[in-house]
């Protein structure tokens, strides 16, 4: 539905869609018919960002596509720097000022200045080419020279507009294109631009690399000095605290402590074992045997005790000396001597009557000797164990501090090696040439295909599309009502019928209804009036007074009222048409009636005079700024109207529009049914909403809308 409405709008505005593109085409043709031919030159550079064969220093062959795209974007934007285009502009001006075949004819400003000014400008251009500096627009002289560039079309903004720089697909190459009216100019601009860019990029990269090398060299020296200082601090601490190899020393001490602890445990266990064995032997001797034994071997025992004391002393010395072989030999000698004395004591016991206990006595003596030896070794072992633990405890704080020193030295060494590697790589990169290079030289190209026809066609297409867009905006913003469905949805009131837009000056109702003469639109109007009459008959039933009104003037009340009168007459109805619009008595003027409503209400004419011989009678009015109730009291009007209802089958009253306030509503008070005429294309805004609400409040008294002035064209079906 919306598409059909839009197509109707386009059909209605078809001449705009034709005329505007035609005007645009003609204007464009006259503007472009003298355009000169253009020539395009193209060149290509290789960047080395994607070509792996040029990346000698890259260890990681996989690259991020986003990073590569960003690098290409940086290169392209660097190509568009103003300082690079300024150098191209200066070279173009130097060429045109010194060459016999300049690229362009001298501009008006260039021809107006004298030879001295030209020579001065040429000198300034050459100096800036050497210095690679742009013109200073703050300087009045250089500002004037910049105006020469602008007048020749060699200034940076003008060149930028026609230079195209882009990456070729996802390759390693960047293409440069420039289009101008001179093929040699196009080639010169591209080659100069690439040359200046490669030179600028090389200096830029070399400068940055040299700064990086200098910075890394200074940083590497600082890291080296820091590493040496921490190494000296560690070395001095080890010398001062007599630490050779802390790990080995701690390991050796730990092994010695474990060895002495095991020996001490063995000695303590032997003491307990020997003491238990001696007590067991002693329980086997009586006191008398013990006295006899002691008297026999008293001198030998004294010697044994002395030897045992010496053996204990030697054993103590042996432990303190960490088991020196010489002291061990002395211990073995004393042990042999002690054993001999024990044997001597045993030999003396042979003469004893207690000889049967000889073996026990000998065992007891041996156990006592062994017990003394073990007891004598416990103290040296304990003292040596304490000394080793104290020495081991002294190593703990050294270990923590030395680990801190060694960690600092390790970190400093790694930092130094990292900086050194980066320094070596940066130094190597700075010693290599820049990978960026021109691989295709720009050459003068052939003339480009003419764009004149394309521009003319584009002008027509763009203007046509613009008209379509404008009409669509108008259609989208249009809040007007064009059909019965929209009217019903907007007002929530029924629509009885719609009537086509018709030229009233070309309409003859008499011929249309009686003779059937007319075109397709008038025939459709007649058929739709019949439909409206049918709907009104169903709404009115036995009621007879129909008031025809509208929201605003000019909606077509007069035409529809007269048309309804003819439609009713065709079904043998006696019809009375009353012109109730005193402000605009159009019916009175159209029908040239000599019977006036004022005369009937004032009893100046009789009811018989109102009735015509035909089936349609008309009561006009003389006009004026008045209303029905102002002219005559309601109590008089209603009986008069009742007389008319007895005579006529249908009374059609054209009332003023609703914007006349009480003038229209006074007639509605007298009506049985009300029909409102709404002109297609109008909107319901502001005061009209109040009028619609008034009609809605009438309830069943309001019969419905009659939509008038509907545009019927080839896109609509015409009722037959």
C-alpha positions as CSV (number, residue, x, y, z in Angstrom):
1,X,0.0,0.0,0.0
2,X,2.8,2.4,0.9
3,X,4.7,1.5,-2.2
4,X,1.6,2.2,-4.3
5,X,1.2,5.6,-2.6
6,X,4.8,6.4,-3.4
7,X,4.4,5.4,-7.0
8,X,1.4,7.6,-7.2
9,X,3.4,10.5,-5.9
10,X,6.1,9.8,-8.5
11,X,3.5,9.6,-11.2
12,X,2.1,12.9,-10.1
13,X,5.6,14.5,-10.1
14,X,6.8,12.8,-13.3
15,X,7.6,16.0,-15.0
16,X,10.0,17.0,-12.2
17,X,11.8,13.6,-12.6
18,X,12.2,14.3,-16.3
19,X,13.0,18.0,-16.3
20,X,15.5,18.3,-13.5
21,X,17.8,15.5,-14.8
22,X,17.6,17.0,-18.3
23,X,18.6,20.4,-17.0
24,X,21.5,18.8,-15.0
25,X,22.7,17.0,-18.1
26,X,22.6,20.1,-20.3
27,X,24.5,22.2,-17.7
28,X,27.1,19.5,-17.2
29,X,27.6,19.1,-20.9
30,X,28.3,22.8,-21.4
31,X,30.7,22.8,-18.4
32,X,32.8,19.7,-19.4
33,X,32.8,20.0,-23.2
34,X,36.1,22.0,-23.1
35,X,37.8,19.9,-20.5
36,X,41.4,19.0,-21.7
37,X,42.6,15.4,-22.0
38,X,44.3,13.9,-19.0
39,X,47.4,11.7,-18.7
40,X,48.2,9.3,-15.8
41,X,51.6,8.0,-14.7
42,X,52.2,5.2,-12.3
43,X,55.2,4.0,-10.3
44,X,55.8,1.3,-7.7
45,X,58.1,1.0,-4.6
46,X,59.1,-2.1,-2.6
47,X,59.0,-1.7,1.1
48,X,60.6,-4.9,2.3
49,X,58.0,-5.3,5.1
50,X,56.5,-8.5,3.6
51,X,59.3,-9.8,1.4
52,X,61.1,-12.3,3.7
53,X,64.1,-12.4,1.4
54,X,65.0,-8.8,2.4
55,X,64.6,-9.3,6.2
56,X,68.1,-10.6,7.0
57,X,67.9,-9.8,10.7
58,X,64.5,-11.2,11.4
59,X,64.6,-14.3,13.6
60,X,60.8,-14.7,13.8
61,X,59.4,-15.3,10.3
62,X,55.7,-15.1,11.4
63,X,54.3,-11.6,11.3
64,X,51.1,-10.1,12.5
65,X,48.8,-8.9,9.7
66,X,47.5,-6.0,11.8
67,X,51.0,-4.8,12.5
68,X,52.0,-5.0,8.8
69,X,48.8,-3.1,7.8
70,X,49.7,-0.4,10.4
71,X,53.3,-0.2,9.0
72,X,51.9,0.3,5.5
73,X,49.5,2.9,6.7
74,X,52.4,4.8,8.4
75,X,54.4,4.7,5.2
76,X,51.5,6.0,3.1
77,X,50.8,8.8,5.6
78,X,54.5,9.6,5.6
79,X,54.3,9.9,1.8
80,X,51.7,12.6,2.3
81,X,53.7,14.8,4.5
82,X,53.6,18.5,3.5
83,X,57.4,18.8,3.6
84,X,57.7,16.1,0.9
85,X,55.1,17.7,-1.4
86,X,56.8,21.1,-0.9
87,X,60.0,19.7,-2.3
88,X,58.1,18.4,-5.3
89,X,56.5,21.9,-5.7
90,X,59.9,23.6,-5.6
91,X,61.3,21.3,-8.2
92,X,58.3,21.9,-10.5
93,X,58.8,25.7,-10.2
94,X,62.5,25.4,-10.8
95,X,61.8,23.3,-13.9
96,X,59.3,25.7,-15.4
97,X,61.4,28.8,-14.6
98,X,64.6,27.3,-16.2
99,X,63.3,25.0,-18.9
100,X,62.5,25.9,-22.5
101,X,59.6,23.5,-22.4
102,X,57.7,24.2,-19.1
103,X,55.1,21.8,-18.0
104,X,52.4,24.5,-17.8
105,X,52.0,28.0,-19.3
106,X,53.0,30.8,-16.9
107,X,50.1,31.9,-14.8
108,X,48.9,35.5,-14.8
109,X,50.7,36.3,-11.5
110,X,54.0,34.8,-12.9
111,X,53.8,36.9,-16.1
112,X,53.0,40.1,-14.1
113,X,56.2,40.0,-12.0
114,X,59.5,41.2,-13.4
115,X,62.6,39.3,-14.3
116,X,64.3,40.2,-11.0
117,X,61.4,38.9,-9.0
118,X,61.5,35.7,-11.1
119,X,65.2,35.3,-10.4
120,X,64.7,35.9,-6.7
121,X,61.9,33.3,-6.6
122,X,64.1,30.8,-8.5
123,X,66.9,31.4,-6.0
124,X,64.6,30.9,-3.0
125,X,63.2,27.7,-4.5
126,X,66.8,26.3,-5.0
127,X,67.8,27.2,-1.5
128,X,64.8,25.4,0.0
129,X,65.5,22.4,-2.2
130,X,69.0,22.2,-0.7
131,X,67.9,22.9,2.9
132,X,64.8,20.6,2.6
133,X,62.9,23.3,4.5
134,X,59.3,24.5,3.6
135,X,58.4,28.1,2.9
136,X,57.6,30.2,6.0
137,X,54.2,31.9,5.5
138,X,55.0,34.3,8.3
139,X,57.7,35.8,6.1
140,X,56.0,38.3,3.7
141,X,58.4,37.6,0.9
142,X,58.0,33.8,1.2
143,X,54.3,34.2,1.5
144,X,54.3,36.0,-1.9
145,X,56.4,33.2,-3.4
146,X,53.9,30.7,-2.1
147,X,51.2,32.6,-4.1
148,X,53.2,31.8,-7.2
149,X,53.0,28.1,-6.4
150,X,49.2,28.4,-5.9
151,X,48.8,30.3,-9.2
152,X,50.6,27.6,-11.1
153,X,48.7,24.8,-9.4
154,X,51.9,23.4,-7.9
155,X,51.1,24.0,-4.3
156,X,50.8,21.1,-1.8
157,X,47.0,21.0,-1.5
158,X,46.5,20.9,-5.3
159,X,49.1,18.2,-5.8
160,X,47.6,16.1,-2.9
161,X,44.2,16.1,-4.5
162,X,45.4,14.2,-7.6
163,X,48.1,12.0,-6.1
164,X,46.8,8.5,-5.3
165,X,48.9,6.3,-3.0
166,X,47.8,2.8,-2.1
167,X,49.1,-0.7,-1.2
168,X,48.7,-3.2,-3.9
169,X,46.4,-5.9,-2.4
170,X,48.3,-7.6,0.4
171,X,51.7,-7.5,-1.4
172,X,55.0,-5.8,-0.4
173,X,54.4,-2.9,-2.9
174,X,53.0,0.6,-2.8
175,X,51.7,2.2,-6.0
176,X,51.8,6.0,-6.8
177,X,49.5,7.5,-9.4
178,X,49.1,11.1,-10.6
179,X,46.9,12.5,-13.4
180,X,47.4,15.8,-15.1
181,X,47.0,17.5,-18.5
182,X,50.7,16.9,-19.4
183,X,52.1,13.3,-19.6
184,X,55.6,14.5,-18.7
185,X,54.3,16.5,-15.8
186,X,52.6,13.4,-14.4
187,X,55.8,11.3,-14.7
188,X,57.9,14.1,-13.2
189,X,55.6,14.5,-10.2
190,X,55.6,10.8,-9.4
191,X,59.3,10.3,-9.8
192,X,60.2,13.4,-7.8
193,X,57.7,12.5,-5.0
194,X,59.1,9.0,-4.7
195,X,62.7,10.3,-4.8
196,X,62.0,12.8,-2.1
197,X,60.2,10.3,0.0
198,X,62.9,7.6,-0.2
199,X,65.5,10.2,0.7
200,X,63.5,11.5,3.6
201,X,62.7,8.1,4.8
202,X,66.3,7.0,4.6
203,X,67.5,10.0,6.6
204,X,64.7,9.6,9.1
205,X,65.4,5.9,9.7
206,X,69.2,6.4,9.8
207,X,68.8,9.2,12.2
208,X,66.6,7.2,14.5
209,X,68.9,4.2,14.3
210,X,72.0,6.2,15.1
211,X,70.2,7.7,18.1
212,X,69.3,4.2,19.2
213,X,72.9,3.0,18.8
214,X,74.3,5.9,20.8
215,X,71.7,5.4,23.5
216,X,72.3,1.7,23.7
217,X,76.1,2.2,23.8
218,X,75.8,4.6,26.7
219,X,73.4,2.3,28.5
220,X,75.6,-0.7,27.9
221,X,78.6,1.0,29.5
222,X,76.4,1.9,32.5
223,X,75.3,-1.7,32.9
224,X,78.8,-3.0,32.5
225,X,80.1,-0.7,35.2
226,X,77.2,-1.6,37.5
227,X,77.9,-5.3,36.9
228,X,81.6,-4.9,37.8
229,X,80.8,-2.9,40.9
230,X,78.6,-5.7,42.2
231,X,81.1,-8.3,41.3
232,X,83.8,-6.4,43.3
233,X,81.5,-6.1,46.2
234,X,81.0,-9.9,46.3
235,X,84.7,-10.6,45.9
236,X,85.7,-8.2,48.7
237,X,83.2,-9.7,51.0
238,X,84.5,-13.3,50.4
239,X,88.1,-12.1,50.9
240,X,87.2,-10.3,54.1
241,X,85.3,-13.2,55.6
242,X,87.7,-15.9,54.3
243,X,85.0,-17.6,52.2
244,X,86.4,-19.6,49.3
245,X,83.5,-21.8,48.3
246,X,80.6,-21.5,50.6
247,X,78.7,-24.4,49.2
248,X,81.7,-26.8,49.4
249,X,82.6,-25.6,52.9
250,X,79.0,-26.1,54.2
251,X,78.9,-29.5,52.6
252,X,82.2,-30.6,54.2
253,X,81.1,-29.3,57.6
254,X,77.8,-31.0,57.3
255,X,79.5,-34.3,56.5
256,X,81.9,-34.0,59.5
257,X,79.0,-33.1,61.9
258,X,77.1,-36.2,60.7
259,X,80.2,-38.4,61.1
260,X,80.9,-37.1,64.7
261,X,77.2,-37.4,65.7
262,X,77.2,-41.1,64.5
263,X,80.4,-41.8,66.5
264,X,79.1,-40.1,69.6
265,X,75.9,-42.2,69.4
266,X,78.1,-45.4,69.0
267,X,80.2,-44.4,72.0
268,X,77.2,-43.7,74.2
269,X,75.7,-47.0,73.2
270,X,79.0,-48.8,74.0
271,X,79.2,-47.2,77.5
272,X,75.7,-48.5,78.3
273,X,76.6,-52.0,76.9
274,X,80.0,-52.2,78.8
275,X,78.5,-51.0,82.1
276,X,75.7,-53.6,81.9
277,X,78.2,-56.4,81.1
278,X,80.5,-55.4,84.1
279,X,77.6,-55.4,86.5
280,X,76.5,-58.9,85.3
281,X,80.0,-60.2,86.0
282,X,80.3,-58.6,89.4
283,X,77.1,-60.3,90.5
284,X,78.8,-63.7,90.0
285,X,81.6,-63.0,92.5
286,X,81.3,-63.3,96.4
287,X,82.9,-60.7,98.6
288,X,85.6,-63.1,99.7
289,X,86.6,-63.8,96.1
290,X,86.7,-60.2,95.4
291,X,89.1,-59.5,98.3
292,X,91.4,-62.3,97.3
293,X,91.5,-61.2,93.7
294,X,92.2,-57.7,94.6
295,X,95.1,-58.6,97.0
296,X,96.7,-60.8,94.3
297,X,96.6,-58.3,91.5
298,X,96.8,-55.0,93.3
299,X,100.1,-54.0,91.9
300,X,99.2,-55.1,88.4
301,X,95.9,-53.2,88.6
302,X,97.8,-50.1,89.5
303,X,99.8,-50.4,86.4
304,X,96.7,-51.1,84.4
305,X,95.0,-48.0,85.8
306,X,98.0,-45.9,84.9
307,X,98.1,-47.3,81.4
308,X,94.4,-46.8,81.0
309,X,94.7,-43.2,82.0
310,X,97.4,-42.7,79.4
311,X,95.3,-44.4,76.8
312,X,92.3,-42.2,77.6
313,X,94.5,-39.1,77.1
314,X,95.9,-40.4,73.8
315,X,92.3,-41.2,72.6
316,X,91.2,-37.7,73.4
317,X,94.2,-36.3,71.5
318,X,93.3,-38.6,68.6
319,X,89.8,-37.3,68.3
320,X,90.9,-33.6,68.5
321,X,93.5,-34.2,65.8
322,X,90.8,-35.6,63.5
323,X,92.3,-39.1,63.8
324,X,96.0,-38.2,63.1
325,X,97.8,-41.5,62.0
326,X,100.8,-40.8,64.3
327,X,98.5,-40.4,67.4
328,X,96.7,-43.5,66.2
329,X,99.9,-45.4,66.3
330,X,100.7,-44.3,69.8
331,X,97.2,-45.3,70.9
332,X,97.7,-48.8,69.4
333,X,101.0,-49.1,71.3
334,X,99.4,-48.2,74.7
335,X,96.5,-50.6,73.9
336,X,99.0,-53.4,73.3
337,X,100.8,-52.6,76.6
338,X,97.5,-52.5,78.4
339,X,96.6,-55.9,77.1
340,X,99.9,-57.3,78.2
341,X,99.3,-56.1,81.8
342,X,95.9,-57.6,81.7
343,X,97.4,-60.9,80.7
344,X,99.9,-60.6,83.5
345,X,97.1,-60.0,86.0
346,X,95.4,-63.1,84.6
347,X,98.6,-65.2,85.0
348,X,98.7,-64.3,88.7
349,X,95.1,-65.4,89.2
350,X,96.1,-68.9,88.0
351,X,97.6,-69.7,91.5
352,X,94.3,-68.7,93.1
353,X,91.9,-71.4,94.3
354,X,89.3,-69.5,92.4
355,X,90.9,-70.4,89.1
356,X,87.5,-71.6,87.7
357,X,86.5,-68.0,87.6
358,X,89.5,-66.8,85.7
359,X,87.8,-66.3,82.4
360,X,85.1,-64.1,84.0
361,X,87.7,-61.9,85.7
362,X,89.6,-61.5,82.5
363,X,86.5,-60.5,80.6
364,X,85.6,-58.0,83.3
365,X,89.0,-56.4,83.1
366,X,88.8,-56.2,79.3
367,X,85.3,-54.7,79.6
368,X,86.5,-52.1,82.1
369,X,89.4,-51.2,79.8
370,X,87.0,-50.8,76.9
371,X,84.5,-48.8,79.0
372,X,87.3,-46.4,80.0
373,X,88.3,-46.0,76.4
374,X,84.7,-45.3,75.3
375,X,84.1,-42.9,78.2
376,X,87.3,-41.0,77.4
377,X,86.1,-40.5,73.8
378,X,82.7,-39.0,74.6
379,X,83.9,-35.7,75.8
380,X,86.3,-35.0,72.8
381,X,83.5,-36.1,70.4
382,X,81.0,-33.8,72.1
383,X,83.4,-30.8,72.2
384,X,84.4,-31.4,68.5
385,X,80.7,-31.6,67.6
386,X,80.0,-28.3,69.3
387,X,82.9,-26.7,67.5
388,X,81.7,-27.9,64.1
389,X,78.1,-26.7,64.8
390,X,79.4,-23.3,65.8
391,X,81.5,-23.1,62.6
392,X,78.5,-24.2,60.6
393,X,76.2,-21.6,62.3
394,X,78.8,-18.9,61.3
395,X,78.3,-19.8,57.6
396,X,74.5,-19.1,57.6
397,X,74.6,-15.3,57.6
398,X,77.4,-15.4,55.0
399,X,75.2,-17.7,52.8
400,X,72.2,-15.2,52.9
401,X,74.4,-12.2,52.1
402,X,76.4,-14.0,49.4
403,X,73.2,-15.2,47.7
404,X,72.0,-11.6,47.6
405,X,75.3,-10.5,46.1
406,X,75.3,-13.3,43.6
407,X,71.6,-12.6,42.6
408,X,72.5,-8.9,42.0
409,X,75.5,-9.9,39.9
410,X,73.3,-12.4,37.9
411,X,70.6,-9.8,37.2
412,X,73.2,-7.2,36.3
413,X,74.9,-9.7,34.0
414,X,71.6,-10.5,32.2
415,X,70.8,-6.9,31.8
416,X,74.2,-6.2,30.3
417,X,74.0,-9.1,27.9
418,X,70.5,-8.1,26.8
419,X,71.6,-4.5,26.1
420,X,74.7,-5.8,24.4
421,X,72.6,-8.0,22.1
422,X,70.3,-5.1,21.2
423,X,73.2,-2.9,20.7
424,X,74.8,-5.4,18.3
425,X,71.6,-5.9,16.3
426,X,70.9,-2.1,16.1
427,X,74.4,-1.5,15.0
428,X,74.1,-4.1,12.3
429,X,70.8,-2.7,11.1
430,X,72.2,0.9,11.0
431,X,75.1,-0.3,8.9
432,X,72.7,-1.8,6.3
433,X,70.9,0.1,3.5
434,X,67.2,1.0,3.7
435,X,65.0,-1.6,2.2
436,X,62.6,1.0,0.6
437,X,63.4,1.4,-3.1
438,X,61.7,2.3,-6.4
439,X,61.3,-0.7,-8.6
440,X,59.3,0.9,-11.4
441,X,60.0,4.3,-12.9
442,X,57.1,6.5,-13.8
443,X,56.8,7.1,-17.5
444,X,54.6,9.5,-19.6
445,X,51.4,7.6,-20.2
446,X,48.7,7.8,-22.9
447,X,45.7,10.0,-22.7
448,X,43.0,8.7,-20.4
449,X,39.6,7.8,-21.8
450,X,37.4,10.9,-21.9
451,X,35.2,11.3,-18.8
452,X,32.9,13.9,-20.4
453,X,30.2,11.4,-21.3
454,X,30.6,9.7,-17.9
455,X,30.2,13.1,-16.1
456,X,27.2,14.0,-18.1
457,X,25.6,10.6,-17.4
458,X,26.5,10.9,-13.7
459,X,24.9,14.3,-13.6
460,X,21.7,12.9,-15.0
461,X,21.7,9.9,-12.7
462,X,22.7,11.8,-9.6
463,X,20.0,14.5,-10.2
464,X,17.4,11.8,-10.8
465,X,18.4,10.0,-7.6
466,X,18.4,13.3,-5.8
467,X,14.8,14.0,-7.0
468,X,13.8,10.5,-5.9
469,X,15.3,11.1,-2.5
470,X,13.7,14.5,-2.2
471,X,10.3,13.1,-3.2
472,X,10.8,10.2,-0.8
473,X,11.5,12.6,2.1
474,X,8.4,14.6,1.1
475,X,6.4,11.3,1.0
476,X,7.9,10.2,4.4
477,X,7.2,13.5,6.1
478,X,3.8,14.0,4.4
479,X,1.0,13.6,6.9
480,X,-1.8,14.3,4.4
481,X,-4.7,11.9,3.9
482,X,-4.9,10.4,0.4
483,X,-7.4,7.5,0.7
484,X,-10.4,6.3,2.6
485,X,-8.4,3.9,4.8
486,X,-6.1,6.6,6.0
487,X,-9.1,8.9,6.8
488,X,-10.8,6.1,8.8
489,X,-7.6,5.3,10.7
490,X,-6.9,8.9,11.5
491,X,-10.4,9.8,12.7
492,X,-11.8,6.5,14.0
493,X,-15.0,7.4,12.0
494,X,-16.5,5.5,9.1
495,X,-16.0,6.6,5.5
496,X,-19.0,6.2,3.2
497,X,-17.4,6.6,-0.2
498,X,-14.7,8.5,-2.0
499,X,-15.1,10.8,-5.0
500,X,-12.5,11.7,-7.7
501,X,-11.0,15.1,-8.3
502,X,-13.0,16.7,-11.0
503,X,-12.8,20.1,-12.8
504,X,-16.2,21.7,-12.0
505,X,-15.9,24.2,-14.8
506,X,-16.0,21.3,-17.3
507,X,-18.8,19.5,-15.5
508,X,-22.5,19.6,-16.5
509,X,-24.5,17.6,-14.1
510,X,-27.7,17.7,-16.2
511,X,-25.9,16.1,-19.2
512,X,-24.0,13.7,-17.0
513,X,-27.1,12.3,-15.3
514,X,-29.8,12.6,-18.0
515,X,-27.8,12.1,-21.2
516,X,-24.8,10.0,-19.8
517,X,-22.3,12.3,-21.5
518,X,-18.8,12.6,-20.0
519,X,-15.2,11.3,-19.9
520,X,-13.8,8.5,-17.8
521,X,-13.4,10.7,-14.8
522,X,-16.9,12.2,-14.8
523,X,-18.4,8.8,-15.4
524,X,-16.5,7.5,-12.4
525,X,-17.7,10.6,-10.4
526,X,-21.3,9.7,-11.2
527,X,-20.9,6.0,-10.3
528,X,-19.2,6.9,-7.0
529,X,-22.0,9.4,-6.2
530,X,-24.5,6.6,-6.6
531,X,-22.4,4.5,-4.1
532,X,-22.4,7.5,-1.7
533,X,-26.2,7.9,-2.1
534,X,-26.7,4.2,-1.3
535,X,-24.6,4.4,1.8
536,X,-26.5,7.5,3.0
537,X,-29.9,5.9,2.4
538,X,-28.8,3.0,4.6
539,X,-27.7,5.3,7.3
540,X,-30.8,7.5,7.2
541,X,-33.5,5.0,7.0
542,X,-36.8,6.9,7.3
543,X,-35.1,10.1,8.3
544,X,-35.0,13.0,5.7
545,X,-32.8,15.9,6.8
546,X,-29.2,15.5,5.7
547,X,-26.6,18.2,6.5
548,X,-23.5,18.3,4.4
549,X,-20.5,20.0,6.1
550,X,-16.7,19.9,6.0
551,X,-13.7,20.7,8.2
552,X,-12.6,23.7,6.0
553,X,-14.0,25.7,3.1
554,X,-13.2,24.5,-0.4
555,X,-13.6,20.8,0.3
556,X,-16.4,20.4,-2.4
557,X,-19.6,20.5,-0.4
558,X,-21.6,22.3,-3.1
559,X,-20.6,19.9,-5.9
560,X,-21.4,16.8,-3.7
561,X,-24.7,18.3,-2.4
562,X,-25.9,19.0,-6.0
563,X,-24.6,15.6,-7.1
564,X,-26.5,13.8,-4.3
565,X,-29.6,15.7,-5.3
566,X,-29.3,14.4,-8.9
567,X,-28.5,10.9,-7.6
568,X,-31.7,10.9,-5.4
569,X,-33.8,12.3,-8.3
570,X,-32.7,9.4,-10.4
571,X,-34.4,7.0,-8.0
572,X,-37.7,9.0,-8.2
573,X,-37.1,10.9,-4.9
574,X,-38.5,14.4,-4.5
575,X,-35.4,16.4,-3.4
576,X,-35.0,19.8,-1.7
577,X,-31.5,21.4,-1.7
578,X,-31.1,24.2,0.9
579,X,-28.1,26.6,0.7
580,X,-27.4,27.1,4.4
581,X,-24.0,28.7,3.8
582,X,-24.7,32.4,4.2
583,X,-21.0,33.3,4.0
584,X,-20.5,31.6,0.6
585,X,-23.9,31.0,-1.1
586,X,-22.4,29.0,-3.9
587,X,-25.5,26.8,-4.5
588,X,-27.6,30.0,-4.9
589,X,-25.2,31.4,-7.4
590,X,-24.8,28.1,-9.3
591,X,-28.5,27.3,-9.6
592,X,-29.7,30.9,-10.0
593,X,-32.6,30.1,-7.7
594,X,-35.1,32.9,-7.1
595,X,-36.5,31.1,-4.0
596,X,-34.8,32.1,-0.8
597,X,-34.7,30.5,2.6
598,X,-35.1,33.9,4.3
599,X,-38.4,34.5,2.4
600,X,-39.7,31.0,3.3
601,X,-38.9,31.5,7.0
602,X,-40.6,34.9,7.0
603,X,-43.6,33.6,5.2
604,X,-43.0,35.7,2.1
605,X,-43.3,32.7,-0.1
606,X,-45.6,29.7,0.3
607,X,-44.6,26.0,0.3
608,X,-46.3,25.6,-3.0
609,X,-43.9,28.1,-4.6
610,X,-40.9,26.2,-3.3
611,X,-42.0,23.0,-5.0
612,X,-40.9,22.9,-8.6
613,X,-42.3,20.8,-11.4
614,X,-39.1,18.7,-11.5
615,X,-37.9,16.4,-8.8
616,X,-35.2,18.8,-7.5
617,X,-36.1,22.1,-5.7
618,X,-33.7,24.6,-4.4
619,X,-33.9,27.2,-1.6
620,X,-31.0,29.6,-1.9
621,X,-30.0,32.5,0.4
622,X,-29.1,36.1,-0.1
623,X,-25.8,35.8,1.8
624,X,-24.4,37.9,4.6
625,X,-22.7,37.6,8.0
626,X,-25.4,35.7,9.8
627,X,-26.5,32.3,10.9
628,X,-29.8,30.4,10.8
629,X,-30.7,31.0,14.4
630,X,-29.6,34.6,14.2
631,X,-31.9,35.2,11.3
632,X,-34.8,33.2,12.8
633,X,-35.5,31.6,16.1
634,X,-35.1,27.9,16.5
635,X,-38.7,27.5,17.6
636,X,-39.7,28.9,14.2
637,X,-37.2,27.1,12.1
638,X,-38.0,23.6,13.3
639,X,-41.8,23.7,12.4
640,X,-41.0,25.3,9.0
641,X,-38.5,22.4,8.4
642,X,-41.1,19.9,9.5
643,X,-43.5,21.2,6.8
644,X,-40.8,20.6,4.2
645,X,-40.2,17.1,5.5
646,X,-43.8,16.3,4.8
647,X,-43.5,17.3,1.2
648,X,-40.0,16.2,0.2
649,X,-38.4,12.7,0.4
650,X,-34.9,14.0,1.2
651,X,-33.7,17.5,2.3
652,X,-30.0,18.2,1.6
653,X,-28.7,21.2,3.5
654,X,-25.2,22.6,2.6
655,X,-23.9,23.9,6.0
656,X,-20.9,26.1,6.5
657,X,-17.6,24.4,7.2
658,X,-16.7,23.4,10.8
659,X,-14.2,26.2,11.2
660,X,-17.2,28.7,11.3
661,X,-18.0,27.3,14.7
662,X,-21.7,27.9,15.6
663,X,-22.8,28.6,12.0
664,X,-22.3,25.0,11.1
665,X,-23.4,23.5,14.4
666,X,-26.7,25.3,14.3
667,X,-27.6,23.4,11.1
668,X,-26.3,20.1,12.7
669,X,-28.9,20.7,15.6
670,X,-31.6,20.6,12.9
671,X,-30.2,17.6,11.1
672,X,-31.2,14.0,11.2
673,X,-27.9,12.9,9.8
674,X,-24.6,14.6,9.1
675,X,-22.1,13.9,6.3
676,X,-18.7,15.6,6.4
677,X,-16.7,16.2,3.2
678,X,-13.0,15.8,3.5
679,X,-10.7,16.9,0.7
680,X,-7.9,14.4,-0.2
681,X,-4.4,15.7,0.4
682,X,-5.4,17.7,3.5
683,X,-4.2,17.0,7.0
684,X,-5.9,16.9,10.4
685,X,-4.0,19.3,12.7
686,X,-4.6,21.9,15.3
687,X,-8.2,23.1,15.3
688,X,-9.3,20.3,12.9
689,X,-8.8,17.8,15.7
690,X,-11.4,19.5,17.8
691,X,-13.9,19.4,14.9
692,X,-13.2,15.7,14.4
693,X,-13.8,15.1,18.1
694,X,-17.1,17.1,17.8
695,X,-18.2,14.8,15.0
696,X,-17.2,11.8,17.0
697,X,-19.3,12.9,19.9
698,X,-22.4,13.1,17.6
699,X,-22.5,9.4,17.8
700,X,-25.1,7.8,15.4
701,X,-26.2,11.3,14.1
702,X,-22.9,11.4,12.2
703,X,-23.3,9.2,9.1
704,X,-19.7,9.3,8.0
705,X,-17.1,10.9,5.7
706,X,-17.2,11.4,2.0
707,X,-13.6,11.6,0.8
708,X,-13.5,14.1,-2.1
709,X,-10.8,15.1,-4.7
710,X,-9.1,11.7,-4.8
711,X,-6.6,11.7,-7.7
712,X,-7.5,9.0,-10.2
713,X,-4.8,8.1,-12.7
714,X,-3.6,5.1,-14.6
715,X,-2.4,3.4,-11.5
716,X,-6.0,3.3,-10.0
717,X,-8.9,1.2,-11.0
718,X,-11.8,3.4,-12.1
719,X,-15.3,2.3,-11.0
720,X,-17.6,1.5,-13.9
